[in-house]
Amino acid sequence: MSLAMSSPTPPDDTRKTDDAVLPVTAPVLQLVGVRKIFGDLAAVDGINVDIKEGEFVTIVGPSGSGKTTLLRMLAGMESPSEGYITLRGELINDMPADKRPTCLVFQSLALFPHKTVGENIEFPLKVRKMPAAERKARALELMRLVRLPEHYYSKNVMRCSGGEKQRVALARAFAYDPDVLFFDEPLSALDYKLKKALEKELKDLHRESGKTFVYITHSLEEAMVMSDRVGVMSRGRLVQIGTPEEIYTKPATRFVAEFFGELNSFDVRRDSQGGWILDDGRPIVVAPTGEAIGDTVTVIVRPEIMRFVTGPSTADNLITGKIYNEYSLGSRMQYQVHAGDKVYLVEAARAAAPGLSSGDNVTIGWDARDAIVVGG
């Protein structure tokens, strides 16, 4: 399916005031009503988003959510079936990838195995017929930027470690001097320690370069650590976009809340007295909402918000149960508490862990203001 479209009206880049006409910064990348349809499947279904100059935006979602298809359209490997994509106000729906001022860093890196580190980095510059001396100077400059030793310039790229190859691919991407860099899960094949190091280096590199990064990953940790904003996709739709803090503390839907970390959840209903009750009829205290009598909502309490209660307590909500198991999370401890047929998770800093163990009877609690309420 395709949709014949006239070119969209260019973004209005000025605004009038009583005294002058002032420039307005347009988004570097804009998607309006973007859809990609394969047969009867809308792999991407109505994406609207503006990406600002110099932002680090990460798109996350489960397998099949449409994030890779979206990236392929942004990079010029697919054309939208509907809607439009603009780069600095220019329509790029059908612009070939090699004509766009963008660069994609593949998961596989796509380095030339028979070439040296320097030759790999210089490839875009050689295509542009830059003189050899200038190419080498630029390659060495980029190697410093991505923290590769200068003597690696003559090293065969296949003799580099996984992390070093990653840096070579980044340096080559910067050699194109793109307006936007796209990343297709570039850290997914690396071990945990190296991945953590490169997450920080990528964020530093983004700050130092001032470039716009659009990053695709299934890793929530990568998204939370590196991004200015995170977009969450589900079934082809962008269901929420915001800062990592907003996504974690104010999820728009239960799906987003569950996707971004472990949680305790309660489906509750507003009773005839205006209060809230669980499915077993027990009352629960919920922060003020606009729901009417009979409406249902989901109350979410993150494990780090849930706390053990001993002695007299002012907690709004209390549950008694028994510790079934405990798990070490490094600097934190997580406890699994069984209460009837329900299972709850409680986290505490190791230094403040209460010294409980499996089989102990406990009371856990939380305050209404600390819970997250989403529609039922």
Secondary structure, 3 states (H helix, E strand, C coil): CCCCCCCCCCCCCEEECCCCEEECCCCCEEEEEEEEEECCEEEEEEEEEEECCCCEEEEECCCCCCHHHHHHHHHCCCCCCEEEEEECCEECCCCCHHHCCEEEECCCCCCCCCCEHHHHHHHHHHHCCCCHHHHHHHHHHHHHHCCCCHHHHHCEHHHCCHHHHHHHHHHHHHHCCCCEEEEECCCCCCCHHHHHHHHHHHHHHHHHHCCEEEEEECCHHHHHHHCCEEEEEECCEEEEEECHHHHHHCCCCHHHHHHCCCCEEEEEEECCCCCEECCCCCEECCCCCCCCCCCEEEEEECCCCCEECCCCCCCCEEEEEEEEEEEECCCEEEEEEEECCEEEEEEEEHHHCCCCCCCCEEEEEECHHHCEEEEC
